[in-house]
Amino acid sequence: MKNARNNELSDRRSAAAEAKAALLNAYRSAKDSAEPTRLAKQAERQAIAAAREERRAQRERVKLEELERAQAAEAERQAAAEAAARADADAREAADKDRIARVIADEAARKAERDLRYANRKARKS
C-alpha cells in the first residue's frame, strides 16, 4: 500500500498551509531564542567598531603630531641656516670693512711719507 490517503486538492492545500504555518512558527521560535545572542553580537560589533574608530583617530593624532614635529624641526633648521648665513655675511662684511680701512690707512701713510719726502726735498732746495 503506497498511499492509503485520499489526495484530494483540499487535502493537499491544507497540508501545504499547515507546512507553511509550521515553518513560520519554527522561524519565529528560532528568532525569539536567538534574540539575546543577536543583541550580544550586535553590541560586540559596535564595541569593535568604536575601538577601531578610536585607533584610527589615535593614528591620525600621532601622524599629525609627527608632521608638526617635522615642520618645527625643519623651521628650526632653516632658521639656524639663515642665522649662519647672516653671521657669515656679517663676518665677510666686517672683513671687507677692515680690509678697506687698512687700505685707506696704508694709503694715508704712503701719502704722509710722500708729503714728508716732498717737504724735505723742498727744504733742501731752499
Helices and strands as residue ranges (DSSP letters): H 9-125
